[in-house]
Amino acid sequence: MFTTKEADVHSHLPHGFSLLLVEDDLELAAVMHRWATWVGVSMDAAARGADALRLVMARSYDAVLLDLTLPDMDGPALYDRLVDLCPILASRIIILTGGAVNGRSRTFLEGTSCPVVLKPFDLVSLTRQIAQVERAA
């Protein structure tokens, strides 16, 4: 399923690392779920901002992958609410975007220190970004 190169990079994430994926693309979420299982990462997924908020209230996460465009709220608004609920997440959120952003999202991206990963992405690059966030925490 995954290459030896990916296995080497993925070994840098601690076993049991907890990740929240906030992504409404169900195909991408399914790929990410297979990846998480393969590398031993505990991953929950939410397709809507409201679901992500409920999950963060129920459990803690080592990192959050946050899509900027969701059906029920935009990424910047969800970011603010996530950080209000759990301030430690401010340095543990990685933004996912397809590149097309509106004015509010553009302003958010220019003003945030969150890492940004452009879709489509490869799992090696994404894993490196997650590992950097984990090391900085």
N, C-alpha and C positions, 0 to 999 in steps of 0.2 A: 504494500500500500504506500509506504513512504520510503525514501532512499536512505542509504547509509549516511550521506552527508546530513540529511535532516535528523537522523537518529543522533548523530554526534552533537549537533547544535541543541537539540531538545534535551539532551542529558544535563544541560546547564540549569534547567528548572528543577526546583526541589520537588520530590515526590509529594503529592498531596496539596500542591499549590492550588489555591482556590481562585477561580476566575469567574467573573460574570460577563457574559456576552450579551450586549443589548443590540440586537440586529433583527430587522424585519424581513430580510431575505432568507427564506426558509432553506433554500439550497445551500447557501453559505453557512448557515447555522448547523446544518447536518454535517457538512465537511468539518467544521470546527469541533463538533461533538466527537466525530471519529478520531480527529487529531488528539483531542484532550484525553480520550480513553487510551489511545496508543502511547502517549507520553506520561500517563499517570497524573494528569492534572484533573482536579475536581472542578467541573464547569457547569454552571447553571446558565440558562439562556432565557431571555425575555424579548419578545417581538414588539412590545409596547413600553413606553415610558412608565406608565402606571404599574405594570408588572415588575419592572426593574426596581421601582421604589419599594414595592412590597417585599421583594427579595432582600434588598439591603436592610430593611427594618428587621428581617427575620434572621439574618446571618451576616457574618463579616467576610470580606473578600480581600485577597492579596492584591488584586488588580481588576480593573473594569475595561472592557473593550466597548466603546460607545460609538454607535453609528450616529452621524449628525442628522439624518433624516428618518424620522419615525412617523407612524400614522397618527399618533395622538399628541405628540409634542415635539418641538425641535430640540436638537442636541444641546445648544447652550442653556435652554431652560431646564432640561433634565440634569445637566452638569451642576447647575446651581442648586437644584433640589437635592441631588445626591450628596454634594459637599455639605449642605446644611444638615442633612441627616447624619452624615459620617465624615467629619472634617479631614480625617486621615486620608480619605480617598482623593483629595485635591492633588496629591503627588503620585497617585496610582491609577489615573485614568489615561487611557490611550484612545485617541480619537480615530475613528474609521470614516473615510469619506471617499466618494466616487469622484471628487474633484469639483463637481458643479455645486456651488454654494451661493446662497442668497446674501444680501447685505449684512443681516444680523449674524449669520454664521461666519462670514468673512471677517467681520469685526472681532468676533469671538476667537477665531483662529489666530488672528494677528496679535491678540492680547493675552493669549494663554501660554503657559509654559508646558502644557500637555504635549507629549509626542503625537505626531499625526502620521497615520499610515494610509496611503492611497490605495484604493481598490481599482483593479484587482491587485492583490498582493500574493507573494509566495510565503509559504509557512516558515521557511528558514528566516527570512527577514522579520516576519512578525514575531517569531519566537525570540530572536535577538532583542527586539524592542521590549518584549515582555520581561526578558531576563535583566535588561538594563533597569527597568522600573523596579523589579524585585530587589536588585542589588542596592539601589538608591534608597529603598524604604527603610 
